Amino acid sequence: MLVSVAVRPLFEFDNSFVRDLRGLYEPWRAAPAPAPRLLVLNEELATELGADADALRAPDGVAVLVGNATAYGASPVAQAYAGHQFGRFSPRLGDGRALLLGEVLDVLGRRRDLHLKGSGPTPFARTGDGKAAVGPMLREYVIGEAMHSLGIRTTRALAVVATGEQIARDAMLPGAVLTRVAASHLRVGTFEYAADHGDPTLVRRLADHAIVRHYPHAVEAENQYLAFFEGVVDAQASLVARWMLVGFIHGVMNTDNMTISGETIDFGPCAFMDAFDSATVFSSIDHRGRYAYGNQPQIAHWNLARLAETLLPLFDVGTEAAIAAATDVLESFTARYHGYWGDGMRAKLGLGDAQRGDGELIDDLLALLHAQKVDFTLFFRALSSSILGEAAPARSLFVERSAFDAWAVRWRELLSCQTRGPQTIAAAMDHVNPVYTPRNHRVEEALAAATDGDLGPFRRLLGVLAEPFNERLGLEPYVAPAPPSFGPYRTFCGT
């Protein structure tokens, strides 16, 4: 039975989404968990939120984190949204197994959503049971923390709590609830729902809410809604470029999985690429490669076009003028993306500012990595040693080493234009090229052990990924790509 916690508040809530956006949620409560047990708590994030980690570990705190109790000041709702899923529009999706508890003002005054995932069916659940298993919830935790440590904007997990029940998937699995923290859970799909559900004021109210929350500078613009759209376009161009620079593949870039804030959200079928190949797909349901690694920028552009369609009535009183204005901003995505991508690739190669020939050098390198099936992460991390006179770490990754040698001659010619010394360049490269990423076989190993009750491998993996750029002795098993015995890797949505 659900109760309200009357002790000292765990969080300071201020619930603007519920106040501002009636029509985009259903008040709801979580399904009771019979025997909740805290598996992992993100103490760093708890501190950011102004929460007492000891209080969260206590029975009352765990009850809130699993949904058995409602924290003081919370206003739990299931959010409504629509979405284009693999290109097909679904007018009613929503939080089928999740609840927004409310918004917390953190220690820096930033507004953060506190959100449960796997907390039972809601009015948006359709035929699902609304539950989640330990493995997928811990996957979201570890990948979110890895992305955060890599400097990529992301939602993060505050906690994972085992529910004490078994849930039916391909097999019976232990259940769990994730507590997720986000700048907000507003999505492109939220705007699609608002535009599709009859209330002509709802899109405007939603846009006004999003502007105040995420793009307050837009209020000063001549056309605040166009400036808001431009802000989202730029945030997504930056985000996707950062994904690409570390070999991250989201796996399910539906419009309901694209945030307005520019944070990465939903880590179900995601994975990190080993050998470089733009066509890499891991998701078991992406049969045609719609969300392959190399397609992610184009899909982001497509999703943003769907957002623009919902905002057209706000851009201008004339339809043609509104379309023209939206198109100008939308088409800037490509240049913005390539700007962020180019800056990032030059940093990875130690090249600094743009110069003649660097684009061709980058393109030829990626073609070479693909042709020789070179590991993306290993190559870029090893490359800094070449500047210091040790070419073997990078060169040894190639079957045809002469091909690397020919490329490296051109690379060194561009490096020679810099005034920085070799040590400085190498250190800068190591600052952006990680040693450790969530290697897929290590993630699966940790999740399998955790599902069987052993959290040791999961905690060790978290510790490794917390410092992705700092090479440490004894962690060599976390550097190597998957052995051939791991086989073709497939990921699943986790539902």
N, C-alpha and C positions, 0 to 999 in steps of 0.2 A: 504494500500500500504506500502511495506517495505522501510525503509529509513535507512541511516547510521547516527549514532549519532556523531556529530562533536564537542561535548563539551569535557571537561576533561575526559579522559578515566576512565571507571568504574573499569576496571581490566587491569592488565599487562599481555597480552597474548604472548605466544610463542608456536607455533603450530607444534611440531615435528611429530605428527602422520600424518598430511597432507603432510609435507615435505618428510617423509621417506617412506610412504606406499601407494603410488598410486596403485590403483587396489583393495584397501580394503575400498573404500568409494565412495559416489556420492555427489558432491557439491549440496546443496539444501537450501531452505528457508522455514521457518515456514508458515503455513496458518495464515491469519490475524485473530486476535481476535477482535470482534466488540466493546466490552466494558470492557477492562481489569480492574480488581480491586484486589489489593494485599490483600490476606487473612492472610498470616503469613510469617514473615521474620526471619531467624535464625541469630540474630545479632552476636552471638559468632562466628559462622562460617564465617560470612562476615568479621569480624575483622581478623580471621586467613588468609583469602584470601587477606588481604590488601585493602579491599573495604570500602567505606564510606556508612554506613547503611542509612543515611539520603538521600544520592544520589540515592540509590536503591529504596527508597520509593517514590521518586519524579517521575513525569510522564515519563521522559526519562528513568529512571531506570526500572520502571515497564514495559515499552515497550520492553526493552531488555529481561526481565525475562519471558515475555509471548511470545516472538518471533516476535513482531510487528516491532522491530528495530534491526539492527545488531550493536553490540558494536564495537567501534574502536579496530582494531587488531584481531577481531574474524574471523574465517574462517569456517562457519557452514557446516557440512557434515553429511550425513546419513551413518553410519558404516555398512559394510558388514560382515556377519558371517553366518555360518551354525550351525548345532546342532543335537544331538541325543535327541529327545523329546519322553519321555517314552520308550526309547530304540530304536526308529526308526529314521533313518538318514534323515534329511531334508537338502539338499545341499544349499538352498538359503533362509535364514531367514532375518537377518539384522534389522536395526532400522526402523521398519514399521511406528512408530509414535513418533520418537525421533530424536533429532539432537545433535551432538557434536558441541558446539559453538567454543571450542578451549581449550587450556591448560593455566592455570594460575600458575605463580610462587608465592607461598604464602609467608608470612612474614618470614618463616624459610627456604625459598629456595626450598621447596618441589613442585614438579610438580603435579597439580591437574586438572582433567578434569572438565569442566563446560558443563552440558548436559541438554537439555530440553526433557521432556517426556509429550506426549499428545499434541504435537505442530502441528499435522496434518499429512496427508498421505505423504509418500516418495515413491521412486521407489521400496522399499521393502515391501510396505504395503499390497500387494496382494489385497484382497477384503475389507480390513478394512477401517474405516473412519479416522483412525489416531488420533482420539481425546481421551480424558480421562475425567472422571467425578471427581467431587470434593472429594467424599468419598475415592476412591482408592488412589488418590494423597495425601490426608491427612494421610491415613494409612501408606503410604511409609514414610512420614515425621515422624510420631510419633514412628513407629517401629524402624526406623533408629536411631533416637535420643535415644530411650531406649537401643538399642544395644550398642551405643557409651558410654552411661553412665554405662553400665554393663562391659565395658572394652573389648568388642568384636569388632574386626576389621570390619568395615562396610562402605558402601557408606552412605552419609548423604544428607539431603535436605537443600538447601539454602532458598528456597521460594516456596510457592504455590500461583498462581495467578488465580483467576476466570476469565473466558474468556467472560462472558456476553452472552453466548449462551446455548441453551439446546441441549443435544445430546441423541440419541436414543439408549437405552439398553432395558431391560425388561420394563422400563418406561422411560419417558423423564426426564433427570437428568441435573443439572447444570454442565457445563464444566469447566475444570481447566487445567493448565499447571504446572508441577513440574520442578524446577531447581535442578538438582542432582549434587553432587560433589563426585568424586571418585579419587583414586590413578591412575586409568585408567579404561577404559571400555574394555580392552583386555580380551578375554574369551577363554576357550578351543575351543568354536565354531569358534572363529576368526582363529585359527590355522587349524581347520577342513576345513573352507572355502578356506584358502590359499592352503592347500594341494590338494583340489579337483578341483581347477580352473585353471589348465593348465600352469601357469608360474612357471618354476622350481626354479626360484630365490626368489619367494615370501615368502616361508616359512623361508628361511634363513634371508631375510631382516626383517621379522616380529620377528624372534627370536633375531636377533641383537638389534632391537629396544626395545624389552621387557627386554633384559639383561641390557642394559644401563639404562632403566627406573626403573626397579624393583630389579634386582639382579646383581649389578655392580661387586660384589666380584667374580662372575663366570668368568670374563675376565682373572683373574689370574690363573684359574684352568688349568690342563693339557688338559681337554676336556671341553670347556666352555659350550657347549650345554648340555652335560650330567649334569654339575654342575647347569645349569639353571633349568633343569627338576627336579633335586633333591631339589632345592629351592622351586619350586612350590609344590612338594609332601609334603615337610615339612610344608609349609604355610597352605596347606589345611588340613593336619592332625591336626595342632593346632587349626584352625578355627572350624572344625567340632566337635572336643572335647569340645570346649568352648560352642558351641550350645547345645551339649548334657548336659553339666553341669548346664544349666539353664532351660532345658526343652523346647528349641526352636525347632520348626519343620518348615523347609523352605517350604516344600510343593510341589516344582516343581524344583528338582535338575537336570534339563536338562543340557547338556554340554554348551549350550549357556547362562546358568545362573551360571556358575562357573568361577570366575575371575582368571586371572593369578597372580594378586597381592596378593590374599588371603583375599580379602574383601568380606563381605556378600553383595549380590546384588539382587534386585527385590523382593519386599515384597508383592506380590499379594496374594497367598493363604496361607501365613504363619500364624502361631499361636503359642501360648505358652500352653503347656500341664498343666492341673490341676492335676487330679488323675494320679498317675504314671502307665503307661502301654506302653510297647515298641511297641505295635501294633497301637498306636494312629495315626490316619489320620484325617485331617480336609478338605483337598482339595476335592471339589465336582467332580473333573475329575480324581482323583486317585482311580479308582474303585478297583484295585487289591492291593493297599497298597504298591506300588513300593517305594514311598518316605515316608513311615511311619517313626516315630521317630527312632525306633531301626534299620532301614535299612540305615540310613544316612551315617555311616562310609563305608559300603560296596558299596554304590552308588558313594561316592567320589572316592573310589579305582577304580571302573569301569570307571568313567569319566576320571581319570588320565591315564588309559590304552589307552583311545581314544587319549589323548594328546600325549602319547608316540608314537603311530602309526604315527602321523604326523611328529614327529621329527626324526624318524629312519634314514632317509638319512643323517642327520647331525651328528649322533653319531659315525659312523664308516664307512669306505669304504666297508667293508664286511657285508653282510646282517646278517649272523649268529652272528657275533661279536656284531653288533648293537643291535640285539634282546636280546642277553645275557646281555649286559650292561644296556639296558632299563629295563629288567626284574628285575635285581638286585636292581635297584633304586626303581622301582614300588613296589616290594615286601617289601621294607622297610617301606612302608606306615603303615602297620598294627602295627609294633612295635612302630613307632613314635606316631601313634594315641593312642595306649594303654599307652604309656609313659605320654602323655599330659593328657589323661583321668584319669589315676591313680593318677598323681600328684594333679590334680584338685579335685578328690574325697577325697583324704586324707586331703586336705586343708579344704574341706567342713565338714569333720568329726573331724577336729582338730588334726589329727594324725601326721602331720609333715612328716619325712622321711619314706621311705618304710620299712616295717618290716614283719617278718613271720606272716602269718595269715590274713593280711589286705585285700588281694584279696578276700578270702572266706567271710570275714566280709562284704565287699561291695556287693558281689553277693547275699548273704543271705538277706541283707537289702533291696535291690531292689526287690527281690522276695516277701519279706514281704509287702513292700509298694504296690506292684501290687495286691497281694492276698487280702489285706484289703482296697484297693482303697483309699490310703492315698494321700493327696495333696502334690505334690513334693516340691513346694516352701515353703509352710507352715511348713512342717516337718523339713527341713534343717535349717530354720531360728529359729524354736523353740528349736532345739536340744542344742544350746549353753546354754540355761537356765538349762539344766540337769546337766551341769558341775558345775553350781553355786548352786546346791541343790534344784532346782525347776524342777522336772521331769514332772509335770502335763501338761505344754504346749505341749510337744511332745507326751506324753503318751495318752493324751485325744483324739488324732487324730486316735487312733486304736480302732477297735471294740473289738478285743481280746487283751486286754492290757498285759496279761501274755506273749504273743508272743514278744511284744516289750521289756518287762522286761528281758526275756531270752537273747535277742540280746544285750541289753544294758549292761548286765554283761560282755559279751565278749568285747564290745567296751571299757568299762572302764578299763579292763585289759590291753589293748593296750595303752590307754591313760596314765596308771600308769608308763609306761616306759620312759616318758618324764621328762625333768628337768624344763619345763615351769610350772608356776603356773596356777591355774584354771582361774583367771581373764584374764591372758594373752592369754590363749587358747581360751576362750570364745570370747574375742575381735577379735582375728584373724579369728575365724569362722564367726562372724558377718560382717567381712570385705569382705568375699567372698560369703556369702549366702544372697541374696537380700530379703528385706521386700516386695518390690514392683516390680512386673513385669507387662507387659501389659495384664492384665486380659481380656479375650476375650469379656466378656459382657460389660466391661467398654469401651473398644475400640469401639465396635459397637454402644454403647450409644452416645459416643462423635461424631462419624462419622455421625450418623443419625441426631443429632442436627445440626451439621455443614451443612449438605446437606439442612436442612430447614432454614439455615441462622443464627443459633445461635452458635458462636464459643466459648462460655463460657466453656462448658464441655471439649472441646478439649484443650483449654489453661490450664485448671485445671489439666487435665491428663498429659500434658507435664510437668507441674511443679512438679507433684508427681514423675514422672519417671526420672526427672533430677538428683535425689538423691536417687537411689534405695536401698542403704544400710543404710540410715539414717532414723530410725523410728521417726515419728512425730505425735503429738497428733492431733486428728480430722480427720485423714486420714484412719480410720479403714475401711470404705467402699471400699477402693482400695486394701485392703489386702485379703478380703474374696473371695473364689472361686464363680463361677456363681451359682445362685440358681437353683433348679430343674426346675423351670418354664422357664429358658433360653433354655432348651431342647438340643437335639444333635446339635452341632455346625458344620456348613459347611462354608468353605471359597471359594472364587472365584478369578479368575485370574485378574479381574479388567479391562479387555479389553472391 
